Amino acid sequence: MRPTARQVAELANVSVATVSYVLSGRDRPVAPETRRRVLDAARQLGYTPDQAARSLRRRRTQRVCLVLSSLGGVPTDERLATDLHEMADARGYSVITLAVYSEARAKAAVDVLRGGVADGALVNVTGGHLTPEMIAGLAAAGLPMVVLSNEDGLEGCDVVRTPEAEACEEAVAHLLARGRRRIAFLAHRHELYRERPAGRILGYTRALDRHGVPDRIITSGADDRVSAYQTATELLRSADRPDAIFAASDRAAISAIWAARDAGLRVPDDVAIVGVGNIDEGLITNPQLSTVGPLRHDYTDVVRLLFDRLQAEEAPPAREIVRPWTFLRRGSS
């Protein structure tokens, strides 16, 4: 026979309500010793909450949705997913993931979320497929959301922003200060089709403008390692090769280091290379990769915003936080 919450309460010598507070992850004041007794009793009895019954009572799914641009193993997405899973586990939620890499996938994701597949969503989508209007529509329909984006016009949800343009401008200014004048920018494809420059490409162009450097060498190549290697190889073997490469992702920058070596060039003597993201792999390249990004990858503050929304008695007003970015100078520049 399946153990009950009442049996856990009796074994731990607490009320059934206290068992519910501890095992649901709700933010209620429970003494650490009491919490430990409840968890020990639950483990001893083999008790797990009946999520289906709880969901029916609350008219909730006890699920949250992670919405990403792809499932391609982007290191920052992996860290975000890990932090979301860990906090969801602690609060009795499960996690589902949607990939939005096209307009059709964006429309499908909106339909799924409108259909009530999850109680809330954490959104980290680039490329413009999931528009601010779509996000506003989901928020207006009552879906709690936290969105990582620098886009304007995001309403009805919590927004997490990063000063990408400023940090990237600092990186390019560093290259210019070191005497580099032909600096190539390896962009994500979606960055090339914006009406106005923004984010990483804006930081690149703004630094060149402020230092009076007219040359703009902007090409795609930051979306995957193979494209980055091929693009960097073509650039570095041209007659008027660049003396620096600023890549919009660390993965692309690391591929550029390999391309430089294969072209018989020294990094940074012949060509300086800088990436974006501050992934751990940049610490084991030779030389270590100079990069732009957060000092550390920890998204617990971002994830907590979502669960604060889900567990609030009344929806809090939309909040906005800024996560700092910086330029980290290492051996490759």
Buried (B, 14 or more C-beta within 10 A) or exposed (E): EEBBBEBBBBBBEBEBEBBBBBBBBEEEEBEEEBBEBBBEBBEEBEBEBEBEEBBEEEEBBBBBBBBBBBEEEBBBBEBBBEBBBEBBEEBBBEBBEBBBBEEEBBBBBBEBBEEBBBBBBBBBBBBBBBBBEBBBBBBEEEBBBBBBBBBEEBEBBBBBBBBBBBBBBBBBBBBBEEEBBBBBBBBBEBBEEEEEBBBBBBBBBBBBEEEEBEEEBBBBBBBBBEBBBBBBBEBBEEEEBBBBBBBBBBBBBBBBBBBBEEBEBEBBEEBBBBBBBBBEBBEEBEBBBBBBBBEEBEBEEBBEBBBBBBBEEEEEEBEEEEBEBBBBBBBBB
